Amino acid sequence: MSDDGVGGHLIKRLSETLTPSFCVANRVELIDGGTLGYLLIDLVAASDLLIVLDAAKLGAAPGAYRVVEGADVYDFLSDRRNRSVHEVGLIDLIQMLDLSGSAPRELVVIAIQPESVDWGANLSASVQEIVPMVAAEVERRLDAWLADHAGELFDREAC
């Protein structure tokens, strides 16, 4: 659905820029969750930091993006004006994990305003243009998070 696939395009871009050794050493997984919803529960529960990349109706110009963090993520995902097909299951999944104490320590959503959600595999020019900027934002956040938590081992069983 053209721009609705921006998350997958970003995962592809990040898989080209983040080295396999960086990902292995830092236990970083790049996953195109698409519309998997509840099938992602084990992966999300095993995450300490979860960064979700998706198209969403932001009421902004096509290609604009918004970074939502912490408690604001719950409000953002619950707001029907912002929802995409993918987010419908995401808020339910996160709330379920919260109840069981298995939600990620930190949660970030980077939402991109689509221009087109018509049939097609290509992104619109306005959304394609911001892919490098959003990918760089993800890399900055990963680097900062890893620096802040250097040397920590995250063992959910011990928590």
Backbone torsions as a table, in degrees:
resi	resn	phi	psi	omega
1	MET	NA	49.9	177.7
2	SER	46.8	-112.4	-173.5
3	ASP	-65.7	-18.8	177.2
4	ASP	-65.9	-16.5	178.0
5	GLY	-90.8	13.8	-176.4
6	VAL	-59.9	-33.7	178.5
7	GLY	-59.9	-44.9	178.0
8	GLY	-63.8	-39.2	177.2
9	HIS	-64.5	-38.5	178.7
10	LEU	-68.2	-39.6	177.2
11	ILE	-61.2	-42.8	178.5
12	LYS	-61.4	-44.9	179.4
13	ARG	-61.2	-46.0	-179.6
14	LEU	-65.7	-34.2	179.1
15	SER	-68.7	-19.7	176.6
16	GLU	-87.3	-25.1	-175.9
17	THR	-101.2	-28.4	177.5
18	LEU	-90.9	123.7	-176.7
19	THR	-70.6	150.2	176.4
20	PRO	-57.3	-37.0	-179.6
21	SER	-66.7	-37.0	175.6
22	PHE	-61.8	-46.7	-178.2
23	CYS	-64.0	-43.9	-179.7
24	VAL	-66.4	-48.5	-177.0
25	ALA	-61.3	-33.2	-175.9
26	ASN	-106.5	8.2	179.5
27	ARG	52.9	47.5	177.5
28	VAL	-99.1	127.3	176.6
29	GLU	-118.2	133.3	175.6
30	LEU	-104.5	117.3	-174.6
31	ILE	-129.2	129.4	172.4
32	ASP	-88.7	96.8	-176.1
33	GLY	-75.7	-19.3	178.7
34	GLY	44.4	-121.1	-179.3
35	THR	-112.0	31.7	-176.1
36	LEU	-72.0	-23.1	175.7
37	GLY	50.8	-119.0	-174.9
38	TYR	-64.1	-18.7	178.2
39	LEU	-67.5	-13.5	179.5
40	LEU	-90.0	0.2	-170.8
41	ILE	-56.2	-44.2	-178.6
42	ASP	-67.3	-39.6	178.5
43	LEU	-65.9	-42.5	-179.4
44	VAL	-68.8	-41.1	179.6
45	ALA	-63.2	-28.9	-179.8
46	ALA	-85.4	0.5	-176.1
47	SER	-93.2	141.5	172.4
48	ASP	-94.8	-36.7	175.5
49	LEU	-125.9	127.9	177.0
50	LEU	-121.7	122.9	175.3
51	ILE	-114.4	117.9	-179.6
52	VAL	-102.7	130.4	179.2
53	LEU	-116.9	121.1	-176.1
54	ASP	-159.1	158.9	171.2
55	ALA	-78.7	144.4	177.4
56	ALA	-156.3	151.7	177.2
57	LYS	-76.8	107.5	-178.1
58	LEU	-104.3	-9.0	-175.3
59	GLY	69.9	30.0	-177.3
60	ALA	-121.9	177.9	177.4
61	ALA	-66.6	145.7	177.5
62	PRO	-54.0	133.1	-179.4
63	GLY	93.6	-11.8	175.7
64	ALA	-69.3	150.0	175.9
65	TYR	-135.5	158.4	-176.9
66	ARG	-134.0	134.0	176.1
67	VAL	-100.5	124.6	-179.1
68	VAL	-120.3	132.1	-175.2
69	GLU	-131.5	162.5	171.5
70	GLY	55.3	-138.6	-177.0
71	ALA	-62.8	-25.5	179.1
72	ASP	-63.0	-24.5	180.0
73	VAL	-61.1	-41.2	-178.9
74	TYR	-62.2	-44.7	177.9
75	ASP	-63.5	-44.2	-178.1
76	PHE	-62.0	-47.6	-178.3
77	LEU	-71.0	-24.8	179.7
78	SER	-83.5	-17.8	-178.2
79	ASP	-77.0	112.0	-176.3
80	ARG	-58.8	-24.3	179.5
81	ARG	-67.4	-25.9	-175.8
82	ASN	-95.5	-8.8	-168.6
83	ARG	-68.7	145.6	168.1
84	SER	-120.7	175.7	178.6
85	VAL	-56.8	-39.8	-176.0
86	HIS	-69.8	-37.3	-174.1
87	GLU	-72.7	-20.6	-179.4
88	VAL	-56.0	-46.4	179.1
89	GLY	-81.2	-23.8	-175.6
90	LEU	-66.0	-45.0	-179.5
91	ILE	-63.3	-39.7	178.7
92	ASP	-64.6	-42.3	179.6
93	LEU	-62.4	-48.1	-179.5
94	ILE	-63.0	-42.7	179.8
95	GLN	-65.5	-37.6	176.2
96	MET	-61.6	-45.6	-179.6
97	LEU	-66.8	-34.2	176.0
98	ASP	-60.0	-45.4	-179.2
99	LEU	-61.8	-32.9	-179.0
100	SER	-92.6	0.8	-179.4
101	GLY	74.3	20.1	-176.2
102	SER	-111.6	8.9	-179.0
103	ALA	-69.3	152.5	176.5
104	PRO	-57.0	149.2	177.0
105	ARG	-59.2	-42.7	-178.8
106	GLU	-130.6	142.1	-176.6
107	LEU	-133.3	128.9	179.4
108	VAL	-132.3	134.1	172.9
109	VAL	-116.9	128.5	172.3
110	ILE	-112.7	109.3	-174.8
111	ALA	-104.7	136.1	-177.3
112	ILE	-117.3	130.7	177.8
113	GLN	-73.5	118.1	178.2
114	PRO	-76.8	156.3	171.2
115	GLU	-98.1	-40.6	-176.1
116	SER	-136.8	135.6	172.7
117	VAL	-124.3	34.2	175.3
118	ASP	-80.8	171.0	177.2
119	TRP	-59.2	135.4	177.4
120	GLY	153.7	154.8	-178.3
121	ALA	-99.0	-10.6	-175.9
122	ASN	-99.5	147.3	175.8
123	LEU	-79.8	151.4	173.4
124	SER	-66.2	160.9	-179.0
125	ALA	-59.3	-40.1	-177.3
126	SER	-66.7	-35.4	179.2
127	VAL	-80.6	-40.7	177.6
128	GLN	-57.3	-36.6	-177.6
129	GLU	-62.0	-32.3	-176.2
130	ILE	-93.0	-5.4	179.8
131	VAL	-53.7	-47.7	179.3
132	PRO	-62.0	-36.9	-179.9
133	MET	-67.9	-42.1	179.7
134	VAL	-68.8	-40.6	177.4
135	ALA	-61.0	-41.5	178.0
136	ALA	-64.4	-37.5	177.1
137	GLU	-62.3	-42.8	177.8
138	VAL	-62.2	-45.3	-179.7
139	GLU	-62.8	-41.5	177.3
140	ARG	-60.8	-44.1	-179.5
141	ARG	-65.9	-41.0	177.0
142	LEU	-61.7	-48.3	-179.8
143	ASP	-58.8	-45.7	-178.9
144	ALA	-64.9	-43.7	-178.7
145	TRP	-64.6	-43.9	179.7
146	LEU	-65.0	-38.3	177.8
147	ALA	-65.9	-40.4	179.4
148	ASP	-66.8	-26.6	-174.9
149	HIS	-117.8	24.0	-178.0
150	ALA	-57.0	133.9	175.7
151	GLY	82.9	-8.3	179.1
152	GLU	-80.5	140.4	171.5
153	LEU	-107.5	128.4	-177.6
154	PHE	-99.8	109.4	-179.2
155	ASP	-121.7	100.4	-177.5
156	ARG	-60.5	-29.4	179.9
157	GLU	-64.1	-31.1	-177.4
158	ALA	-82.2	-15.4	-176.7
159	CYS	-78.4	NA	NA
